[in-house]
Amino acid sequence: MNSVSSSNSAPITDLDSWLAALLRPTALVELASLGVCILLAWTLVWLLRRAVGTPDEKSILFGRRIVDGVMFPLLLLGLGLLDELLLQQWIPLALFKIAMPVLVSLAVIRTGVKVLQVAFNNAPVVRLLERTISWVAWLAMVLWVSGLLPVLLDELDQFKWKVGGSMLSARNLVEGALTAGAVLIFTLWISAAIEARLLKSATGSALSLRKAISNATRALLMFVGLLVALSSVGIDLTALSVLGGAVGVGIGFGLQKLAANYVSGFVILAERSIRIGDFVKVDNFEGRVTDINARYTVVSAPNGRESIVPNEMLLIQRVENLSLNNSRISQSTEVAVGYDSDADLVIRLLTDAALQEPRVLREPAPSVTLTAFGVDGLEFALGYWIADPENGQGNLRSAINLRILQALRAHHIDVPYPQRVVHTVAGKPAESLSPD
């Protein structure tokens, strides 16, 4: 037993030793054991997916497929570590010295990529970060397997310089950058899980409040993670007081608009004067609020256009919130008919034209009024209510106008043209009628 343990701890230093170790019969046992770990991890993830139901494709743990989430590589890594501890008590290991660094790299890459995809919603910068994580993980794996990693770290430790009262080295910077990346990935994972739990079943005003809590939690976690990363590098955190003062001066002078938008965003989310899903009109642009971020709010019009509105504008300007009380809004259309038309019949036709549209509410019911005795005819106004302005207003008004026109023509009710009467004075020449 002792001879086996000592052979496991001794590193394989050259290519011939690697080949000789991989050609031993025990390598087949390692390969079969590793295959069992893969099959067992696959089965466990499949059972977990069935236990939790159909996971969301944005789920970090599971993803769209079994191998798409973080759960599979993490389970495989845990099973591989357990398998290695058991096998090294009985046989000398060779294949696991390559397999374990590969499994660690796969777990790091899958975790980093999946968390970034969920946290930043597949933004273009995520692609660059994914490639960076992959290259760093695979490079670390190669250095680990080849035995060059300790040598490289020792060489980087020789490059030192003094920063204030701290002594830094190239190794500190590399380790600090890796620690910062790991801490930020971990904080983004936690914040994404909190956001998914908070926003899962929230609607209306609760959605806006939970969105504010989610944004504040993410900012706080990332700030704490940044402090932990700076501490791991060896930077004295008391030096941040100077940086904080400089940032405060910058916000007070050059960044006051940006700061105002961020503060306005948290005020809007906290007081819930504008909520996600509200139909608003701001700066002559009407649409539904689809997202409220820390700096701006996204308003989507029914025609597909989107407007990015700075949050400060929503506080200092007049904003019409058409759905703060309820989502119902009123519309009206006007029509003129000839003086010889039956007014009662016109009222009935206009009312029926509005009721034939399913989007028009029955309560309150459409109403028709005789508004004026116009120059060209009797002027009627049709008023009605709708509850879904996000589906368009002009299209509904057009459909009702077409129904009105068809009904008037079917009943031979005249829609008069503008008429003008010209009077002439007998016995005066025509030129006297022309202006001087």
C-alpha positions as CSV (number, residue, x, y, z in Angstrom):
1,M,0.0,0.0,0.0
2,N,2.8,2.4,0.9
3,S,4.6,1.7,-2.4
4,V,1.5,2.5,-4.4
5,S,1.0,5.8,-2.5
6,S,4.5,6.8,-3.1
7,S,4.3,6.1,-6.8
8,N,1.1,8.1,-7.0
9,S,2.8,11.2,-5.4
10,A,5.9,11.1,-7.6
11,P,5.5,13.3,-10.6
12,I,6.0,12.0,-14.2
13,T,8.7,14.2,-15.6
14,D,9.3,13.2,-19.2
15,L,7.4,11.9,-22.2
16,D,8.7,8.4,-22.0
17,S,7.5,8.1,-18.5
18,W,4.1,9.4,-19.6
19,L,3.8,6.8,-22.3
20,A,5.0,4.0,-20.1
21,A,2.4,4.9,-17.4
22,L,-0.4,5.2,-20.0
23,L,0.4,1.8,-21.5
24,R,0.2,0.0,-18.1
25,P,-2.8,-2.3,-17.7
26,T,-4.0,-0.2,-14.8
27,A,-4.6,2.7,-17.3
28,L,-7.6,0.7,-18.6
29,V,-9.0,0.5,-15.1
30,E,-8.7,4.3,-14.8
31,L,-10.3,4.7,-18.2
32,A,-13.2,2.5,-17.3
33,S,-13.6,4.2,-13.9
34,L,-13.6,7.6,-15.6
35,G,-16.3,6.4,-18.0
36,V,-18.4,5.2,-15.1
37,C,-18.1,8.7,-13.6
38,I,-19.3,10.3,-16.8
39,L,-22.2,8.0,-17.1
40,L,-23.1,8.5,-13.4
41,A,-22.9,12.3,-13.7
42,W,-25.1,12.2,-16.8
43,T,-27.7,10.0,-15.0
44,L,-27.8,12.2,-11.9
45,V,-28.3,15.4,-13.9
46,W,-31.0,13.7,-16.0
47,L,-32.8,12.7,-12.8
48,L,-32.4,16.2,-11.3
49,R,-33.9,17.8,-14.4
50,R,-36.9,15.5,-14.2
51,A,-37.3,16.2,-10.5
52,V,-37.3,20.0,-11.0
53,G,-39.4,19.9,-14.2
54,T,-38.5,21.5,-17.5
55,P,-35.7,24.0,-16.6
56,D,-35.6,27.4,-18.0
57,E,-33.0,27.8,-20.8
58,K,-31.5,30.7,-18.7
59,S,-31.0,28.4,-15.8
60,I,-27.3,28.4,-14.8
61,L,-27.4,24.9,-13.1
62,F,-29.2,23.0,-15.9
63,G,-29.5,25.1,-19.1
64,R,-31.3,23.9,-22.2
65,R,-29.5,20.5,-22.5
66,I,-27.9,18.2,-19.9
67,V,-24.4,19.2,-20.7
68,D,-25.3,22.9,-21.2
69,G,-25.5,23.9,-17.5
70,V,-23.0,24.0,-14.7
71,M,-24.4,21.0,-12.9
72,F,-22.9,18.3,-15.2
73,P,-19.3,19.4,-15.1
74,L,-19.4,20.1,-11.4
75,L,-20.9,16.7,-10.6
76,L,-18.4,15.1,-13.0
77,L,-15.5,16.9,-11.2
78,G,-16.7,15.8,-7.8
79,L,-17.1,12.2,-8.8
80,G,-13.7,12.3,-10.5
81,L,-12.1,13.6,-7.3
82,L,-13.8,10.9,-5.2
83,D,-12.8,8.2,-7.7
84,E,-9.2,9.4,-7.7
85,L,-9.0,9.2,-3.9
86,L,-10.3,5.6,-4.0
87,L,-8.2,4.4,-6.9
88,Q,-4.9,5.8,-5.6
89,Q,-5.1,3.5,-2.6
90,W,-4.8,0.4,-4.9
91,I,-3.2,1.2,-8.2
92,P,-0.6,3.8,-9.5
93,L,-2.5,6.6,-11.3
94,A,-1.5,8.0,-14.7
95,L,-4.6,8.9,-16.7
96,F,-6.2,10.8,-13.8
97,K,-3.2,13.1,-13.8
98,I,-4.4,14.4,-17.1
99,A,-8.1,13.9,-16.6
100,M,-8.4,15.9,-13.4
101,P,-6.9,19.2,-14.8
102,V,-9.2,18.7,-17.9
103,L,-12.2,18.3,-15.7
104,V,-11.3,21.4,-13.6
105,S,-10.9,23.4,-16.8
106,L,-14.2,22.3,-18.2
107,A,-16.0,23.2,-14.9
108,V,-14.3,26.6,-14.8
109,I,-15.1,27.4,-18.5
110,R,-18.7,26.2,-18.3
111,T,-19.4,28.1,-15.0
112,G,-17.9,31.3,-16.3
113,V,-19.5,31.2,-19.7
114,K,-23.0,30.3,-18.4
115,V,-23.0,32.9,-15.6
116,L,-21.9,35.7,-18.0
117,Q,-24.6,34.7,-20.6
118,V,-27.3,34.9,-18.0
119,A,-26.0,38.0,-16.2
120,F,-25.4,40.1,-19.4
121,N,-28.1,38.5,-21.6
122,N,-25.7,37.5,-24.4
123,A,-24.2,41.0,-24.9
124,P,-21.5,41.3,-27.6
125,V,-18.8,41.6,-24.9
126,V,-19.7,38.2,-23.5
127,R,-18.2,36.5,-26.5
128,L,-14.8,38.1,-25.8
129,L,-15.0,37.2,-22.2
130,E,-15.9,33.6,-23.1
131,R,-12.9,33.2,-25.3
132,T,-10.7,34.8,-22.6
133,I,-11.9,32.4,-19.9
134,S,-11.5,29.4,-22.3
135,W,-7.9,30.4,-23.3
136,V,-6.9,31.0,-19.7
137,A,-8.4,27.8,-18.4
138,W,-6.8,25.6,-21.1
139,L,-3.4,27.3,-20.7
140,A,-3.5,26.7,-17.0
141,M,-4.4,23.1,-17.6
142,V,-1.5,22.6,-20.0
143,L,0.9,24.2,-17.5
144,W,-0.4,22.1,-14.7
145,V,-0.1,18.8,-16.5
146,S,3.4,19.6,-17.9
147,G,4.6,20.7,-14.5
148,L,5.6,24.2,-15.7
149,L,3.0,26.0,-13.6
150,P,5.1,26.1,-10.3
151,V,8.1,27.1,-12.3
152,L,6.3,29.9,-14.1
153,L,4.8,31.2,-10.8
154,D,8.2,31.3,-9.2
155,E,9.6,33.3,-12.1
156,L,6.8,35.8,-11.9
157,D,7.4,36.2,-8.2
158,Q,10.9,37.6,-9.0
159,F,9.4,40.7,-10.7
160,K,8.6,42.9,-7.7
161,W,8.0,46.7,-7.2
162,K,6.8,48.8,-4.4
163,V,3.5,50.6,-4.5
164,G,3.0,52.9,-1.5
165,G,3.6,50.8,1.5
166,S,2.9,47.5,-0.3
167,M,5.3,45.3,-2.2
168,L,3.7,43.8,-5.4
169,S,4.9,41.3,-7.8
170,A,3.8,40.0,-11.2
171,R,2.6,36.8,-9.5
172,N,0.4,38.9,-7.1
173,L,-1.2,40.6,-10.1
174,V,-1.9,37.4,-11.9
175,E,-3.3,35.7,-8.8
176,G,-5.3,38.9,-8.0
177,A,-6.8,39.0,-11.5
178,L,-7.8,35.4,-11.3
179,T,-9.2,35.9,-7.8
180,A,-11.1,39.0,-8.9
181,G,-12.6,37.1,-11.9
182,A,-13.6,34.2,-9.7
183,V,-15.2,36.5,-7.1
184,L,-17.1,38.5,-9.7
185,I,-18.3,35.3,-11.4
186,F,-19.5,34.0,-8.0
187,T,-21.3,37.3,-7.1
188,L,-22.9,37.5,-10.6
189,W,-24.2,33.9,-10.1
190,I,-25.7,34.8,-6.7
191,S,-27.2,38.0,-8.0
192,A,-28.7,36.2,-11.1
193,A,-30.2,33.6,-8.8
194,I,-31.7,36.3,-6.5
195,E,-33.1,38.2,-9.5
196,A,-34.6,35.0,-11.0
197,R,-36.3,34.2,-7.7
198,L,-37.5,37.8,-7.1
199,L,-38.9,38.3,-10.6
200,K,-40.3,34.8,-11.2
201,S,-43.9,35.5,-10.2
202,A,-43.9,39.3,-9.8
203,T,-46.3,41.5,-11.8
204,G,-47.4,45.1,-11.8
205,S,-46.1,47.3,-9.0
206,A,-44.4,44.3,-7.3
207,L,-42.3,43.8,-10.4
208,S,-40.8,47.3,-10.3
209,L,-40.0,47.0,-6.5
210,R,-38.4,43.7,-6.9
211,K,-36.4,44.9,-9.9
212,A,-35.0,47.7,-7.7
213,I,-34.1,45.3,-5.0
214,S,-32.4,43.0,-7.6
215,N,-30.3,45.9,-9.1
216,A,-29.3,47.1,-5.6
217,T,-28.3,43.6,-4.6
218,R,-26.2,43.1,-7.7
219,A,-24.4,46.4,-7.2
220,L,-23.7,45.6,-3.6
221,L,-22.4,42.1,-4.3
222,M,-20.1,43.3,-7.0
223,F,-18.8,46.1,-4.8
224,V,-18.0,43.6,-2.0
225,G,-16.4,41.2,-4.5
226,L,-14.2,44.0,-5.9
227,L,-13.0,44.8,-2.3
228,V,-12.2,41.1,-1.7
229,A,-10.3,40.9,-5.0
230,L,-8.3,44.0,-4.2
231,S,-7.5,42.6,-0.8
232,S,-6.2,39.4,-2.3
233,V,-3.8,41.3,-4.5
234,G,-2.4,43.1,-1.4
235,I,-3.7,46.6,-2.1
236,D,-4.4,48.5,1.1
237,L,-8.1,49.4,1.1
238,T,-7.5,52.6,3.0
239,A,-6.1,54.0,-0.3
240,L,-9.6,53.9,-1.6
241,S,-10.6,56.9,0.5
242,V,-8.6,59.1,-1.9
243,L,-10.2,57.4,-4.9
244,G,-13.6,57.9,-3.3
245,G,-13.0,61.6,-2.8
246,A,-11.9,62.0,-6.5
247,V,-15.0,60.1,-7.7
248,G,-17.2,62.2,-5.6
249,V,-15.8,65.4,-7.0
250,G,-16.2,64.0,-10.5
251,I,-19.8,63.1,-9.9
252,G,-20.4,66.6,-8.5
253,F,-19.0,68.3,-11.6
254,G,-18.6,66.3,-14.7
255,L,-20.9,63.4,-14.0
256,Q,-23.9,65.1,-12.5
257,K,-26.2,64.2,-15.3
258,L,-25.2,60.6,-15.2
259,A,-25.5,60.5,-11.4
260,A,-28.9,62.2,-11.7
261,N,-30.1,59.5,-14.1
262,Y,-29.0,56.7,-11.7
263,V,-30.6,58.4,-8.7
264,S,-33.8,59.0,-10.7
265,G,-33.8,55.3,-11.7
266,F,-33.8,54.1,-8.1
267,V,-36.4,56.8,-7.2
268,I,-38.8,55.6,-9.9
269,L,-38.4,52.0,-8.9
270,A,-38.8,52.8,-5.2
271,E,-41.9,55.0,-5.4
272,R,-43.4,53.0,-8.3
273,S,-44.8,56.0,-10.1
274,I,-43.9,54.2,-13.4
275,R,-44.0,50.5,-13.5
276,I,-43.0,47.8,-16.0
277,G,-46.0,47.2,-18.2
278,D,-47.5,50.8,-17.9
279,F,-48.6,52.6,-21.1
280,V,-47.1,56.0,-21.0
281,K,-46.7,59.1,-23.1
282,V,-43.4,61.1,-22.6
283,D,-41.9,63.7,-25.0
284,N,-44.7,63.0,-27.6
285,F,-43.8,59.3,-27.7
286,E,-46.4,56.7,-26.6
287,G,-45.7,53.1,-25.7
288,R,-45.4,50.5,-23.0
289,V,-42.6,50.4,-20.5
290,T,-40.7,47.2,-21.1
291,D,-37.7,47.7,-18.9
292,I,-36.5,50.0,-16.2
293,N,-32.7,50.1,-15.7
294,A,-30.6,52.1,-13.3
295,R,-29.9,54.8,-16.0
296,Y,-32.7,54.7,-18.5
297,T,-36.1,53.3,-19.2
298,V,-37.2,51.5,-22.4
299,V,-40.6,52.4,-23.9
300,S,-41.8,50.3,-26.8
301,A,-44.5,51.7,-29.2
302,P,-47.1,49.5,-30.8
303,N,-45.5,50.0,-34.2
304,G,-42.3,48.3,-33.0
305,R,-40.2,51.4,-32.3
306,E,-38.4,51.7,-29.0
307,S,-37.4,54.8,-27.2
308,I,-34.6,54.9,-24.6
309,V,-35.7,57.6,-22.1
310,P,-33.2,58.9,-19.5
311,N,-34.7,58.4,-16.0
312,E,-34.2,62.1,-15.1
313,M,-36.6,63.0,-17.9
314,L,-39.3,60.9,-16.2
315,L,-39.0,62.9,-13.0
316,I,-38.6,66.5,-14.2
317,Q,-41.0,66.4,-17.2
318,R,-44.7,65.9,-17.5
319,V,-45.4,62.2,-18.1
320,E,-48.8,60.8,-19.0
321,N,-49.3,57.4,-17.4
322,L,-52.3,55.9,-19.1
323,S,-52.4,52.8,-17.0
324,L,-51.4,54.0,-13.5
325,N,-55.0,53.9,-12.3
326,N,-56.3,51.4,-14.9
327,S,-55.4,50.5,-18.5
328,R,-58.7,51.9,-20.0
329,I,-58.5,54.9,-22.3
330,S,-61.1,56.7,-24.3
331,Q,-61.2,57.5,-28.0
332,S,-63.5,59.5,-30.2
333,T,-64.2,60.0,-33.8
334,E,-66.4,62.6,-35.5
335,V,-68.7,62.5,-38.6
336,A,-71.0,65.0,-40.4
337,V,-74.2,64.1,-42.2
338,G,-76.7,66.0,-44.2
339,Y,-79.4,68.1,-42.6
340,D,-82.1,65.9,-44.0
341,S,-80.8,62.8,-42.3
342,D,-82.6,60.9,-39.5
343,A,-80.6,61.8,-36.4
344,D,-81.9,58.8,-34.4
345,L,-80.8,56.4,-37.2
346,V,-77.4,58.0,-37.4
347,I,-76.9,57.6,-33.6
348,R,-77.9,54.0,-33.8
349,L,-75.6,53.3,-36.7
350,L,-72.6,54.9,-35.1
351,T,-73.2,53.0,-31.9
352,D,-73.5,49.7,-33.7
353,A,-70.3,50.4,-35.7
354,A,-68.3,50.8,-32.4
355,L,-69.9,47.7,-30.8
356,Q,-68.9,45.5,-33.8
357,E,-65.3,45.9,-32.8
358,P,-64.4,43.4,-30.1
359,R,-61.7,45.7,-28.6
360,V,-64.4,48.3,-27.7
361,L,-65.6,47.9,-24.1
362,R,-69.2,47.3,-23.4
363,E,-69.0,48.9,-20.0
364,P,-68.8,51.9,-20.2
365,A,-70.8,51.6,-23.4
366,P,-70.1,53.7,-26.5
367,S,-72.0,57.0,-26.7
368,V,-73.0,59.3,-29.6
369,T,-73.8,63.0,-29.2
370,L,-74.9,65.7,-31.6
371,T,-72.2,68.2,-31.1
372,A,-73.0,71.0,-33.5
373,F,-75.1,72.3,-36.4
374,G,-72.2,72.7,-38.8
375,V,-71.9,74.7,-41.9
376,D,-72.1,71.6,-44.0
377,G,-74.3,69.4,-42.0
378,L,-75.1,67.8,-38.6
379,E,-71.9,66.9,-36.6
380,F,-71.9,63.8,-34.4
381,A,-69.2,62.6,-32.1
382,L,-68.8,58.9,-31.2
383,G,-66.9,58.1,-27.9
384,Y,-65.8,54.7,-26.8
385,W,-63.4,53.0,-24.3
386,I,-60.6,50.4,-24.9
387,A,-58.5,48.5,-22.4
388,D,-55.5,47.5,-24.6
389,P,-53.9,50.6,-26.0
390,E,-50.7,48.7,-26.5
391,N,-52.4,46.9,-29.5
392,G,-52.7,50.2,-31.3
393,Q,-55.2,53.1,-31.3
394,G,-55.1,54.4,-34.9
395,N,-55.9,51.0,-36.4
396,L,-59.0,50.7,-34.2
397,R,-60.2,54.2,-35.1
398,S,-59.7,53.4,-38.8
399,A,-61.6,50.2,-38.5
400,I,-64.6,52.0,-36.8
401,N,-64.5,54.8,-39.4
402,L,-64.7,52.2,-42.2
403,R,-67.7,50.5,-40.5
404,I,-69.4,53.9,-40.1
405,L,-68.8,54.8,-43.8
406,Q,-70.2,51.4,-44.9
407,A,-73.3,51.8,-42.6
408,L,-74.1,55.3,-43.9
409,R,-73.8,54.3,-47.5
410,A,-75.9,51.3,-46.9
411,H,-78.7,53.5,-45.5
412,H,-78.2,56.2,-48.2
413,I,-77.3,58.8,-45.6
414,D,-75.4,61.6,-47.2
415,V,-71.9,62.6,-46.0
416,P,-71.9,66.2,-47.4
417,Y,-69.0,67.9,-49.1
418,P,-68.1,71.4,-48.0
419,Q,-70.4,73.9,-49.7
420,R,-70.0,77.6,-50.3
421,V,-72.7,80.0,-51.6
422,V,-71.6,82.9,-53.9
423,H,-73.9,85.9,-54.2
424,T,-73.7,88.3,-57.2
425,V,-75.1,91.9,-57.4
426,A,-77.1,92.6,-60.6
427,G,-76.2,95.6,-62.7
428,K,-72.6,96.0,-61.4
429,P,-69.7,95.2,-63.6
430,A,-67.6,92.1,-62.7
431,E,-64.5,94.2,-62.2
432,S,-66.1,96.0,-59.3
433,L,-66.4,92.8,-57.4
434,S,-62.7,92.2,-57.6
435,P,-60.6,93.5,-54.8
436,D,-58.5,96.6,-55.4
